[in-house]
Amino acid sequence: IIIELIGGLMLAIGWKARLAAWAIFVFVAVATVIFHNFWALPADQAGLQMILFNKNLAIMGGMLYVAFMGPGRLSLDKA
């Protein structure tokens, strides 16, 4: 909860956004593999888990974008 809450606030205001993006990326990657393993579920349950897995992949892509490109010009950091 702390990573999601504090990291999300750090991303929103742009303070240490690259660090926050990396922390959220790692957290979501681990949670995705542990909790949304659609490949190990029966077919009737795999559909929803695949949707959630793909949603988390999109979140991880956004975090990688911020981690590599930076928070933007309206952030608190000027890096």
C-alpha positions as CSV (number, residue, x, y, z in Angstrom):
1,I,0.0,0.0,0.0
2,I,2.9,2.4,0.8
3,I,4.5,1.9,-2.6
4,E,1.2,2.5,-4.4
5,L,0.2,5.5,-2.3
6,I,3.4,7.3,-1.8
7,G,4.8,6.3,-5.2
8,G,1.6,7.5,-6.9
9,L,1.7,10.9,-5.1
10,M,5.4,11.2,-6.1
11,L,4.5,10.6,-9.7
12,A,1.6,13.0,-9.6
13,I,3.6,15.9,-8.3
14,G,6.8,14.9,-10.1
15,W,9.1,14.7,-7.1
16,K,11.6,11.9,-7.6
17,A,9.3,10.6,-10.3
18,R,12.0,8.3,-11.9
19,L,12.6,6.6,-8.5
20,A,8.9,6.2,-7.9
21,A,8.3,4.8,-11.4
22,W,11.0,2.2,-10.9
23,A,9.5,1.2,-7.5
24,I,6.0,0.9,-8.9
25,F,7.3,-1.0,-11.9
26,V,9.0,-3.6,-9.7
27,F,6.0,-3.8,-7.4
28,V,3.5,-4.3,-10.2
29,A,5.8,-6.8,-12.0
30,V,6.0,-9.0,-9.0
31,A,2.3,-8.7,-8.2
32,T,1.4,-9.5,-11.8
33,V,3.3,-12.8,-11.9
34,I,2.1,-13.9,-8.5
35,F,-1.6,-12.9,-8.6
36,H,-2.5,-12.9,-12.3
37,N,-1.0,-16.2,-13.5
38,F,-3.7,-17.0,-16.1
39,W,-1.6,-19.7,-17.6
40,A,-2.0,-21.9,-14.6
41,L,-5.8,-21.5,-14.2
42,P,-8.8,-23.3,-15.8
43,A,-10.2,-21.7,-18.9
44,D,-13.3,-20.3,-17.2
45,Q,-11.0,-18.2,-14.9
46,A,-8.2,-17.5,-17.2
47,G,-10.0,-14.8,-19.2
48,L,-10.4,-12.3,-16.4
49,Q,-6.9,-13.0,-15.1
50,M,-5.5,-12.4,-18.7
51,I,-7.3,-9.0,-18.8
52,L,-5.8,-8.0,-15.4
53,F,-2.4,-9.3,-16.5
54,N,-2.5,-7.1,-19.6
55,K,-3.7,-4.1,-17.6
56,N,-0.7,-4.5,-15.4
57,L,1.6,-4.8,-18.4
58,A,0.2,-1.4,-19.6
59,I,0.9,0.1,-16.2
60,M,4.4,-1.2,-16.3
61,G,4.9,0.3,-19.7
62,G,3.8,3.7,-18.4
63,M,6.2,3.4,-15.5
64,L,9.1,2.5,-17.8
65,Y,8.2,5.6,-19.9
66,V,8.5,7.8,-16.9
67,A,11.6,6.0,-15.6
68,F,13.5,6.6,-18.9
69,M,12.0,9.9,-20.2
70,G,11.5,11.7,-16.9
71,P,8.6,13.4,-15.3
72,G,8.2,16.2,-17.7
73,R,8.5,20.0,-17.5
74,L,5.7,20.6,-15.0
75,S,7.4,18.5,-12.3
76,L,9.0,19.6,-9.0
77,D,12.3,18.1,-10.1
78,K,14.2,19.9,-12.8
79,A,16.3,16.9,-13.9
